[in-house]
Amino acid sequence: MTNPSSPLRWKKDGWIHYSFSASLAWLEKTGKKRYGQHFEIQEKDHGIIYKLLIYAIGDSENMLKHGLHPAKGILLSGPIGCGKTSLMHLVNYFFPVHQRYSIQSARQITINFVRQGYEVLHTYTNGSYQFKANGYQARTYCFDDIGIERPVNYFGNECNVMGEILLSRYDHFIHRKMMTHLTTNLSASELEGLYGNRLRSRMREMFNLISFERNSVDKRQ
């Protein structure tokens, strides 16, 4: 990521270069339009944002420096109100069009399961493909706020909905390179307590962990 004066990106010798400072300005301007004038990009969050942006634009050299793997998704963790969801919405615009994701609330998916049953699981697993000119392409989802949902009963059968979805998407990740992103308020140990060690070990294979400080203040206040 270079730092020219032009906004967001500029082209030279056929290559697209990005300006981090201009990208920050764009994020704040767009965030204010979307979330209100109280939205701001804080300097202490620049490191988190930098990692998200170099991942989104596919800056392999800087990803390597920061321990990010391009074939893994993002697991963005941090306390309530630190800005995880809004950042994932805004950073989505920096991805190439074919890599952009749909953001879905984990809580809403669980509610939909209670209403619609196992078809909801199919939507985000085996049914999560779309036909393109070069064949079937896996849909990329960002599941927002995983861990706030709880196991639910469907006709007497208990189901940890997000746990089942993530386990199935792991299989598709291994065999078809299906990409998934997550946001969560929970730590790795808390996720293990909720979903079990089996899923946690798979999550290490599926995700790059990017974390806000646990004492980050609630920006909504």
N, C-alpha and C positions, 0 to 999 in steps of 0.2 A: 504494500500500500504506500504509494508515494504521496507527496504533499504539494501538488501544483495549485495555482490560484483558481483554476476553473472548478465549477461545482461538480461534486460527485465523481465524475470520471471524464477522462479525455483520451483521445486516440492518437497514437504516435507509432509510425512504422507498423500499422496493422494490429497493434496491441492496445488493449484498454487499460488505463491506469486510473487508480482511485485516490482521491484525496480524503484522508481521515477527518481532517478538520471540517471540510465541506460536507462530508457525510454526517458528522455530528450535528452540524447546523441544519441539514435537511431533516434529520430525525426529530430534532426539537421543533422545527417549524411544522412538520407534518403531525407530530404528536399533539401540538397545541390545537391544530385544526380538528383533530379527531377526538381528543380527550378533554380539551378545555385549556384556558390560559394558565392554569396552575401547573401544567405539564412542563417539566424541564429535565434536561440531561445534566446530571451532576458529575463533577470531575472525578469523584471517587469511584464512579461506575465506568469510567473510560476503559479500564482494563478488560472488564466483562464485555463491553460493547465491541472493543477491538477484536476480541476472539470470535464473537458472533459474526462480525463483518468479514474477517479474513476467511472464515469457514464458508460464508454465504457466497463470496465471489470466487472461491476455489483457489486462494493464494497458497499453493502447496508449500512453498519455501517457508513462509511465516507460520503456517499450520504446524509444520514439523518442529519449528523452534518452540512452539507453545504446547506441544504434546497432543495435537489434535489429529485425528485420523479421518480423511475424507470419505471413507467407506462406512463410517459410523454416523448415527444420528446424534442430535444434541439432547442432553438431559440438563436442563437449566433449573437449578435449585436455589432456594432462598426463602427467607421468612415472608409472612403475609405482608403484602403492600409494597414490596421492594421494586416492583415494576416488571416482573417476569413476563406476564401475559402481554402487556403493551409492547414490550421490546420484541417478542416473537411475532406480533402482528406487523410491526414496522420493518424489522429486518427481513421479513419475507419478500419485500420488494427488491432486495439486493440479489436474490437468487435468480439464476436463469429461469425462464418461464417454465420449462419442463421439470424443474426441481422444486417449484413452489408447493406449499402444503396447505391443506385445509385444517383450521384449528377447531377442535371439538372439545367441549367440556366433558371431563370424565364423569362428573356428577350427572349431567344430562343424558349421557349414554346409558348410565345405570338406570335412570328413570325410564328411558325408552325401552330398556330390556324388560322392566316390570310390565310395561304396557304391551309390548310387541313380541317378547320372547326371544328365542334363539336366532331368529332372523337378524337381530341386531348384531350378534356375534359374526354372522356371515358377512354382513355389510363391511366390516372392518378387517376381515381375514381373507377367506377364499374368494369373496365377492369384491375384493379391493383391487380390481384390475380394470383398466380401460383400454379399448382397442385404438392403436395409433397406426400410422402408415407403415411403421417398421415392426408391427406386431403388438402383442399385449404388453402394457406397461403398468407396473405396480403403482398404486396411488400412495402418495406420501401424506401422512397425517401428523399433526402435532396434538397430542392429548394433553389438555390443560388441567392443572391441579389434580394430578393423580394422587391418590392416597386419602382424599377427603371422603371418597365414596366407601361404602361398606358392603359386605356380601349380602345378597338379597335372595329371597325365596320366590321361586316360580313354580306354581303347582306342587309345592312341597319339596322341591329340590333346591338346595342352597347353591348359589353360584357367585363366585368372586369374578364379576364381569370383566373388569379391567385386567385382572390377572390372567384370565383365559384369553383375552384379546392379545395381550403382550406375548404370552407363550406361543400362540399360533403365529403371530407376526414374526417371532424369532425364527420359526421354521421357514417362513417365506423369505426372511432376511438371509438365511444361510443358503437356500436353494435358488432364490430369484432376486436377491439383493433388494428386497423391499425395505424402504427407509421409513423410520419412525422418529419423531421428536417428542419430548415430554417436558412439562414443567411440574414442579412439585414444591411443597412447603416442607417436605420431610427429608431427614438425613438418610444416608445409605442404610444404617442399622434399623431405622424406623420403617423403611421400605421393606427390609427383610422380614421384620416382624409382621408386617401386613400381608406380604405376598409369598414369603417363604424363601429359603436359601436357594432353592432350585431356580427360581426366577431371577434372584439377585445375581447369580453367577452368569446367567444369560444376558442380563442387562449390562454387565461389564463388557461383553462382546459387542453389544448393539449400540452403545452410547459413549460419546465424549461427555464427561462431566464438567460443567461450568457452574461455579457456585458463587453466589453473593455471600458476603460475611453474615454470620448468624445474627450479629447485632445490628444489621441494617435497619434503619428506621422505616416506619410506615409512611410512604410518600403521599398517601391519600389524606393524611391529617392536615 
